[in-house]
Amino acid sequence: MTLQMFRPARASAAQSDDADAGERFTRALVALTRTVWSPDCTFETAIAAICKTAASALQIERVSVWRYDAPARALRCLHAYDAIAGQDIAPDALETLPLDEDDYIASFDDVRTLEVAALERDAWMARSHLALRDYLQRHRIHGVLDAPAFVGGALQGIVCHENLAGARIWSRAETTFAASMGDYVAMAFEIARRRRAEAEVEHLRLHDVATGLPNRAYMIELIRQRFLDGPSRRHELLAVVHVQVDVSSGRGCSAGAPSADTVMGRIAQVLRPMMGVDTELARTGVDGFSFLVSTHASNRTVIRLAEAILGMLESMDWPHADLEPGASIGIAVAEQAGARNPLLLLQQGEEAAAQARAAGRFGHAVYDTEHHAALLEALRFERAMRDGFARGEFEVHYQPEYDTALGQWVAAEALLRWRVDGALRTAAEFIGVLEPSRLMPAVGRWVLRQACQDAAAWPARAGEPAPGVRVNVSARQFDETGLVEDVQASLEASGLDPARLTLELTETTLMRDIDHALEILRPLRALGVQVAIDDFGTGYASLVYLKRLPVDALKIDREFVQGMPDSAADLAIVRAVIGLAEAFAIEVIAEGVETPAQAEALNAAGVHRMQGWLYGKAMPNSELCRVLGVQLGATDASPD
């Protein structure tokens, strides 16, 4: 298609001032103005509205808007509306047309529209503009009325009014309206440009240039929004974790050392990965960053975040000899921040960081005065637990499992104990701190190895297997990778028969993600290990999922055993579990059996495997071996 196929719009002899058409065009322009200038109108919705409005007002079959890409010398279709189908053209069907000549674009320099009444009668089959010609042929376009969109004297795009119904003489009112559509497209381009500029200015106002992170103003506004959301988020903990960086650590940096902004930029890169759905980060000072944490987790979660941050910063490698930045962290919790003042909460985090800095490098402090002692006690307890584990203060004790039908011990459950200053602490006293901590996986692996090693040496009657060992697996262990490998390594190191090892998991852990559970349980079963559901009946097990899980045993929770034999409800629950287990060929074990009456009721219901104080409390391995030796008639069976 060459320029000769187009000619500047001129009045036709058939043109008349159609009052109805003029009124229609006026109404369309007024409505379009409201749409395009609406604060909620985006560039995309504006272009779509222009196309639809033009098609309706001009009563034509198709309207499209194209962006002119000057460097590429191409037209890229941004939007197209099909009036016959009454819908927008699918985005993946929009085209890009290369311009092999400049005369088409140059023809818009002196005219408001380019008009073609009947393409088949114009000299449009010339060899130039092959892409345009092909486009018109493919879409069976007979006439066009194209209007340019200029912004600041530069051509930004073109709105094409495409007539498919045959030859058409465009009236003056129509060409004027079409030219207006070009102006509206230009308006949409300009509004989009201004909004981008405004967004960039706003971004610069709320972001730090050196790090690209949000700045102090942004963080204050974010805290304010969190305060406003308080009623709907009242169960959440809201805290500021302020990271104060000492760039020079008291040293004078020699020539060639990186600037403070460079140091803060690198530290920002280290801190960014710690952001998440509930954790946002900003640079709130020349030498400070602040995390805003809003989570349902406990206060210890915030402390662990602070410790993780300090650990990462302390391990950073700085190539310059004189550069060794330090850091301290202050924590402020919103619920104890007094008035709900965003600036006050931020300042309290900074003050706490200053306190930590005074105490030494890479430390942290909590501003929260009301719960300060409790938080520090929780932190000290976690550290003491970590140190105690490292010093070998943790022990594994075993509570025997008795089979009333066989009249002998058949297994024992491994239970964690912590010996502190000669006193023995049960798991119930510290498991709440241990489970969510980073120490849990290491402790879990140790218990597994120790239990397998101990059980491998348990005595047995000739020709019979030794009692089995049951090891609890925490949700944290189950969720982390490597459980199957840990079990295999423990079995190989101890020489324990896999059939003697049972892993106990709560139903809550298993049912939380059934697909993940199957991915873990199947290879465990392939090793020959058994699986039991602990505390059955206290979670939310689905019978459908239970049918899918490769489970060997259900352990009835002590809560249902304690009411027996007097509680009809507890007895009914126990009988229901027994029936369910029989249907799936699963073994049943009762926990918390403390009285002969409970044991008798369980026996009558069909449960013969029991665990509880009636048959033995948890004991060290040496004591368990002695008990087993007595049971087998071998009093010297203890490994001690």
N, C-alpha and C positions, 0 to 999 in steps of 0.2 A: 504494500500500500504506500503510495507516494503522496506528497502534499497535494497533488492535483485532484485527488479524490475528495479533498475537503475544500470548502470555500467559506469565507467569512459570512456569518449569518446576516441575512438581509430580509426585508419585509417581502412577503409573498403577495401576489395579486389576490390570492384567495384569503389572505389574512383579514380577519375582522375582529373588532374588540368584543370579545364574548364576555358579557357581564358575568355570566355564571362561572365561566372559567376563571375570570379575575377574582371573584369572591372565593372560589375554591383555593386558588393559589394563596390568597391573603390569609385564609384560615390555616392553611398548611404551614405557612411561614411563622405565624404567631405561635402555633403549637410547637413547632420545631425549635423556636427560640427558647421557649420555656424548658424544653427537654435538654438542649445542649448546655444551657447556662445553669442547670441544676447542680448543686454541689455534689450530688450523688451520681451524676452522670460521668462515666469513664469515656475514654477515647473510643473504645470498642463499641459501647452502647450508643455513643453519638453517631458514629459512622453507620451503624445498623439502622438507627432512626432516620438518618438522611436518605439512605437507600429506599427504605420502605415508604417514606413520605413522598419522595420524588416519583416512585412508581405509581403511587395512588393518584397524586395530583396530575401528573402528565398522562396517566392512563396508558402506560407502556408496560411491556412484558418483563423487562429486566433492567436493573440498575446496578452498576458496580463502581467501587472506589479503588483507585490505584495509587500507590506511592511511587514517585519518580526517584529512582536510584541513579543519581548523576554519575558517580564514579563507575558504576557497573554498566551504565547506559542501558537501563532496563526498567520496565514497569512491573511492579509487584502488586498483585491484587490483594487488598486488605479485607474486602467484604463484597459480597454479591447477593442480591435479593431476586428471587424468582417469583414474580407476581402471579403467574399462572398456577404454580403449586402453592402459592401463599406461604413460602418459607425461605429462610436463608439458605444459601448454598453451603454445603459442608466445607469446613476449613481445609480438609485434605484435597478438595477439588479445586481450590483457588490456584491460579496460574501465575507464572512469571514469564514475561515476554521480553526477549532481547530486542533492542532497537538497532538495526544495522545502518540506519541513516539518522541524521539529526533534524531533518526538515519537519518531521511531525511535531517534535517538541518546540522547534523554533517557530512554528506557525502560531503558537499561542502568545507570542510576544505582543501582538497588536490587536488581538480580538478577545472578546469575552466568551465566545463559544465557537466551536467548529461544527458545521451542520452538513449532514448528507441526507438527502431525502430518499434516494433509492440507490443503493450501492451497485446494483447490477447494471445501472445505466451510466455510472461514473467510471472514469479510467482508473480503476483501483486494482486492476490485475497486473500492474507494473511489477517489475522484478524486485524492487526495493520493499522493505518492511514485510518480509515474508512471514514473520511470526504473527504480526497483526492481521495480515490477510488470512492466514490459516485459522486464527482465532475466530474471525468473523464468519468464515465459511463453516467451521465446525458447529458453531452455535446458531447458524442460519439467521444471522442478523442482517436485516434489509436496510435499516437506516439508523444513524447515530446522531446524537447531539451531545458533544463533549464540552465540558467546562473546566478550565484550569483552577487550581487552588494555589495562590501565591501568598507567601508569608515573608515579609521583609524584602520584597522584590525578587525572591527566589522561588522557583516552582517546586512545590512540595508534593503535589499530587494532581490527579484528574478524576472527575466524576463523569462516568459514561452512562448516558441514557440510551438504551439499546432497544430498537423497535424490531420485533420479529414478525409483525402482521402484514408486512408489505410496504410498498412505497408510502411515504408520508411527507406532507408539506408542513413544516414547523411554523407556527404562528409567532408573531412578535412577542405576544404574552408568554408563549412557551419558551422561547429562547431567553427571554428576560428571567423567567423563573429558573431555567436551567443554569444561567449564569449565577443566580443567587445560591443555587446548590453548591457551586464551586466556592462561593464565599463562605458558606457554612462549613464545607470541608476544611477550608483554610482556617476558619475559626476553631474547629476541633483540633487541628494541628497546633495552633497557637495556645489554646487552653491546656493541651497536654504538655506542651513545652514549658509553660509557666508553672504548671503543677509539679513537673519534674524538678524545675529550678527551686520551687518552694520546698519540695521534699528534701532536696540536697541541702538547702539552707537549714531546715529543721534538723536534718541528720547531723550537720556540723555543729548545731547548737547543743545537741544532746549526746554527742560522741567525742571521744578523745582522738585527736588526729594521729598521735604517735603510735597508739596501740590499736585503734579501730574499735575499741570497746565503748560501751555507753559511759557517760561521765557522771559527775556528782548530781547534776540537775536531774538527769534521767533516773538515777537511783532514788532520789528523794521522791520524785513523782511516782515511781513504782511502789515504794513503801506506802505512800499515801493511798494508792489504789488498793493495796492489800488491806490497809486499815478499813477502807470503805467496804471491802468485801467481807469484813469481819463476821457478821451474823451468819453468812452462808459457809464460812470457813472456820467457824469457832473451835472446831476440834483440832485444827492444825496448829503446829508450833511455827512461830514466825521469829526468825533470828537474823541478826547481822553478824557475819564473820569478817572482821576487818584485818587485812594483811598489811602490816606496816613494813616497808622495805628500807633497810639501811644500806644505801647504795655503796658507800665507801667503807663502812664498818670502822670509821675512825681513821682510815688511812688517807694519805694524800696521793692521788693518782698522778702518775707521770704522763709525759706527752705520749699521745697515741692511744690512751685509754678510751674506751667507748663512752659516749655521753650518757647522762642519766636517762634520757628518753630512750636511748638504744637499750640500756639495761632493762628498763621497765617494759620495753617492747618484747624482749626475749622472755622475761618472766611472764608476761601476758600469754605468750604462746604455750608456756607450760601449764598455766592455770586454765586456759580455755577448755581442755578436755574434761575438766571437772564440772562444767556447766551441765545442766540437765533440765528436765521438765520442772523440777521443784527447786532448782538452784540457778540463780542468775548472777552475773558478774559485771562489775563496772570499775573503772578507774576513778576513784573518788578523791584523789589528791595527787600532788606532784610525786610523792613517794608512797602512795597507798592504793590498794585495791579493796573492794568490799564485795562479799557474796551475800545475797539475800536468800535465805533458806526458808521455804514454806513447805512443811511436810507433816504427815501424820506420825512420823517416827518420834522416838524419845529424844530427850536432850543429849543422850550419849551419841546419837547420830551426828549432831553438830560438833561434838568434841572429836569424834573420829574423823570428820571432815577436816577439822583444824590440824589434827595430827598428820593426816595424809598430805595436806598442803605443805606443812613444815618439812616432812620427810622428802618430798619432791624438791623443794627449794634448797634444802641442805645438801642434796646429792648432785646439784647442778655443777657442771664443769665450766669454769671460766678461763679462757686461754690467756688473758692478760695477767701478768704476775702480780700487779698491785690491786687487782679487782677481786674482792671476795665479799659479795653482798650478804648481809644478814637479814633476818626477818623475824617478826614477832606477830602474834595474832591476838586480837581481842574479840570476845563474844558477848553480844547483848541480846537478850530475849525480850520480845515485845510485850509479853504478858506482864512482865515485871519492870517495864520501862517507864512507869508512871503515866503521865498523860500520853494519849495516843498521838505523839508528835514525831513525824518521820525524821526531822532533823535531829531531835533529841536521841532517837534510837541510834542513828548513825554516829553521833558524837559519843555516845556511851561505848559503842564498839571501838572507836578510836582511843578513848580514854583507857579502856581495858588493854588495848594493844600497847599503849605507853607503859602501863604497869608491868606487862609481860617483858617489855624491852628493858626496863630497869632491872629485872631479875636475871637477865642474861640473854644471849642469842638463841634463836629458834625455840622460844617458849610461847606459851599461851596463857591467857587469864580470862576469867568470866566476870563481867560487870554485875550480873544479876545478884543483887545483895541478898534478896530473900532466900534464894535457893543456891547461893554460892557454895555454902558448906556442903550441901547435899550433892551438888555436881562434882565438887572436888573429891568427896568421899567415894562417889561412883568411879571417878577416874582413878583414884588411888587403889580402889578394890580391883579394877581391871588390870592395872599395872602389877599389883601384888599377885594376882592370879597368873599373869604372864610370867612373872619372875619365878613363882612357885613351880610352874610347869617346867621351866628351864632348869630349876634346881632338883627336879625329880620328886617333888612333893605329891604328885598325883599318883593314885593307886587304883587298881582294878579289883573290886570285890565281886563275889558271885553269890547269887541267891538261887538255891536249888529248886528244881521243878520235879514234883513227885507224881508218879503214876499209881493211882490207888488200885487199879486192876492188876498191875504187876507187883505192887507193894515195894517199889524201889525208886531211887532217883533215876531220872532219865535224861536230864539236861540241867543247865544252870544259866542264868542271865547275867551278863557282865554289866556291872554298875560302877560308875565313876565316883571316886572319893578323893578328897583333898585333905591332907594331913598338915595342919598349921599349928606350930608350936606344941606338938604332941596331941592336939585335939583333932578329931576326925569330922570333917564337914561332908554332909551328904550332897548329892548333886542338886537337890531341891534348893539348897542355900545359895548356889552360885550359877545354876544353869541359865537363869534369866539374863545374866551379864555375859556368860560365855557364848551362848548360841548366836547372838547378833554380832559378836566380835570377830575380828580377823583371825583370832586364835583357834576358833572352832574347828576348821578343817584339819589343822595339825594335831589337835587333841583327838579328833575322831580317828585319824589314821593310827595314832599311837595306841588307842584303846583296841582297835581292830587287830593290830599286830600282836599286842600283849595277850589278848584273849585267845588268839589262835595258838600262840606259843605255849600258854598255860594249858589249854585244853588238849594239846597234842601229847602231854605227859600224864593226863588223868588215867587212873587205873581202870581196868575192866575185867569182867569174868572171862575165862577162857572161852573162845568161840563166839563171844558177843562183842558188839561195838561198845566203846566207852561212851559215856554220856555226851550229848551234844552241847554246844555253846551257842547262846543267843546274844547278838550284839546289836545295840540300838544305833540307827543311822539318823542323824539330824537332817532337817530340811535343808540346811546350808550345805552339808556334805552331798546330799542327793542332787542338789541343783548344780553344784560345781562339777566340772569335768574331771575325770580320773578315778571315779569310784570303782569301776570295774577293774581297772589296772591295780588299784590299791588292794582290792580283795584278792586278786590273783597273786600279787607279790606276797601278801601275808600268808596265803596258803602254801606257796612254794617255799618260803623261808622257814615255816614251822613244820612242814610235812603233814599238816592236818588233813584228814579226809574231808573233801568239800561237803560231803553229805552230812557231816557232823556240825556244820556251820549254818546258822539261821540268822538272817538279817531282819531286824524288826523296824518297821516304818509305820508312822501314824497314818490313818486313813486320810487325814487332811493333806498330808504331804503327797500321797499318791493321787488323790482325786483332783488336786489343783491343776494338773496338766497331765491328762491321761496319756496323751501321745508321748510326752517326754518320759513318763513312768514306764511305758512299754519299751521304749528305746533302751532304758537302763536295765529293766528286769529281765528282758530276754537274754542278753549275754551273761547276766549273773546266773540264770538258770542253766545256761549252756555250760557253765563251769561246774555245775552240780550242787550249787549252793541253794538252800531253801529260803523262802521269804514268808514272813509273818506280818499280819496287820496288827499293830499294837493299839491298845485302848479302843477296841472296836465298839462302835455304838455311840461314841461321843463326838464324832465329826459329822460329815455329810456324805457318806458313801452312797453311791448309786448302785442299785443291784445290777443294772445293765452293765456298768463299768466293771463291777466286781466279777462278772462272768468273763470279761475279757482279760482280767489280770491273772498272770501266772503266780498264784498265791497258794502256800501250803498250809497255813495255819491262821486262825483268828484268835486273838487274845481278848477275852471278855474283860472290860474295864472293871476295876475294883468298886466303882460306884454302884454297879448293878449287883455285885456280890455282897456288899455290906448289908443290904436290906433283907437278904435271905436268912432264914426260910419264911419270915413273917410277911414280907412284902409280896403281895400277889402280882403287882406290876413288874417288880424286878424278876420274879420267877417266870412271868410270861415273856419278858424280853430275852432271858437266858434260853428259854425253850425255842423261841423264834430264831435266835442265832444258831442253836444246835441244828434246827431243821434246815436252815439255810446252808450251813456247813456240810451237812450230810448230802444235800442236793448237789453241791459242787465238789464232793469228796475232799473236804478240807478238815483238818484237825482243829479241835477246840481246846483252848487252855484258859483256865480261870485264874485271874490275878487277885491278890489281896485276900486270900483265904486265911482267916484268923481263928475261927472257932470250929469245933467238931460238928455243930449243927449246920454250919454253912457247907462243910465238906459233905455231910450226909445228904443235904438237899441237892447239891451239885451231882453227886453220884446217882441219886434217884432220877435226876433229869437227863443223865447220860454223859456228863462231863467227868472224866477220870484223870485228866492231867491238871494239876493244881500247883499254884505258886503262892506263898504267903508265909506269915510268921508261924502259922500252925505247923509248918513243915521245916522251917528254918529261915533265919534272917540272913541278910547278906554277910558274907564272911571273906576273909583273905583267902588266897589260893591255897596256902599251906593248910588252913583249917578245912577247906573243902576237900582236899585230898585225904586228910585224916578221916573225915566223915565217910567218904567213899570207901576208904580202906576198911573201915569198920563194917560198912554195909556188905563188902565183899569177903569179910573175914580175914582181911590182911591188914593187921594193925600197924605194920611198918610201911604202909603205902605212901605216907607223906613224903614229898620230895625234900623236906627239911630234915 
